[in-house]
């Protein structure tokens, strides 16, 4: 039987994970990019690429950037950047 995956933007995933207790949060895999070419290129330059597994690390105060952890890196992304990344659940 084929497994069906659902997809959403990285922003939507981050918002849903931030509502959960830390022990219930889970990592996600980047599936693809969508949106403005300049932002998509910037994400790739920062090390965000399809197949990368990352986890939500938090959010800066006053609805500022989201914090994501992958490997030994913690990266802050603005919502307009993170919305270009499509994740696979």
C-alpha positions as CSV (number, residue, x, y, z in Angstrom):
1,X,0.0,0.0,0.0
2,X,1.3,3.4,-0.9
3,X,1.8,5.9,1.8
4,X,0.2,9.3,1.2
5,X,2.1,12.4,2.4
6,X,0.5,15.7,3.0
7,X,2.4,19.0,2.4
8,X,2.3,22.5,3.9
9,X,4.4,25.5,4.1
10,X,7.2,25.7,6.6
11,X,5.5,28.6,8.3
12,X,2.2,26.7,8.8
13,X,4.2,23.7,10.2
14,X,6.2,26.0,12.5
15,X,3.0,27.6,13.9
16,X,1.4,24.2,14.5
17,X,4.6,22.9,16.3
18,X,5.0,25.9,18.5
19,X,1.6,25.1,20.0
20,X,2.8,21.7,21.2
21,X,4.9,20.9,24.3
22,X,8.6,20.4,23.5
23,X,8.4,16.6,23.9
24,X,5.6,16.3,21.3
25,X,7.3,18.4,18.6
26,X,8.7,16.5,15.6
27,X,11.1,17.1,12.8
28,X,10.0,17.7,9.2
29,X,11.5,17.2,5.8
30,X,11.8,20.0,3.2
31,X,10.0,18.7,0.0
32,X,10.3,21.6,-2.4
33,X,10.3,25.4,-2.9
34,X,7.6,27.7,-4.2
35,X,7.4,31.4,-4.6
36,X,9.8,34.3,-5.4
37,X,13.0,33.1,-7.1
38,X,15.3,35.4,-5.1
39,X,14.0,34.0,-1.8
40,X,14.2,30.4,-3.0
41,X,17.9,31.0,-4.0
42,X,18.6,32.6,-0.6
43,X,17.2,29.6,1.2
44,X,19.5,27.3,-0.8
45,X,22.5,29.4,0.0
46,X,21.7,29.2,3.7
47,X,21.7,25.4,3.5
48,X,17.9,24.7,3.1
49,X,17.4,22.2,0.4
50,X,14.9,19.4,-0.6
51,X,15.4,16.3,1.6
52,X,16.8,18.3,4.6
53,X,15.3,17.3,7.9
54,X,14.8,20.2,10.4
55,X,13.0,21.0,13.6
56,X,11.3,24.2,14.9
57,X,13.5,25.6,17.6
58,X,11.3,28.6,18.6
59,X,10.3,32.1,17.5
60,X,11.8,35.4,18.4
61,X,9.7,37.8,20.4
62,X,7.0,40.1,18.8
63,X,6.2,37.8,15.9
64,X,9.7,38.1,14.6
65,X,11.6,35.3,12.8
66,X,11.1,31.6,13.3
67,X,14.1,29.6,14.5
68,X,14.9,26.2,12.9
69,X,17.5,23.7,13.9
70,X,19.2,21.3,11.5
71,X,22.5,19.5,12.3
72,X,24.6,21.8,14.5
73,X,22.9,24.9,12.9
74,X,20.2,27.2,14.2
75,X,18.8,29.4,11.5
76,X,16.4,32.4,11.9
77,X,14.0,32.8,8.9
78,X,11.4,35.5,8.4
79,X,7.9,34.4,7.6
80,X,8.2,35.6,4.0
81,X,11.2,33.3,3.6
82,X,9.9,30.3,5.4
83,X,6.6,30.4,3.4
84,X,8.6,29.5,0.2
85,X,9.6,26.1,1.7
86,X,7.1,23.3,1.3
87,X,7.5,20.5,3.8
88,X,6.4,16.9,3.7
89,X,4.6,15.5,6.7
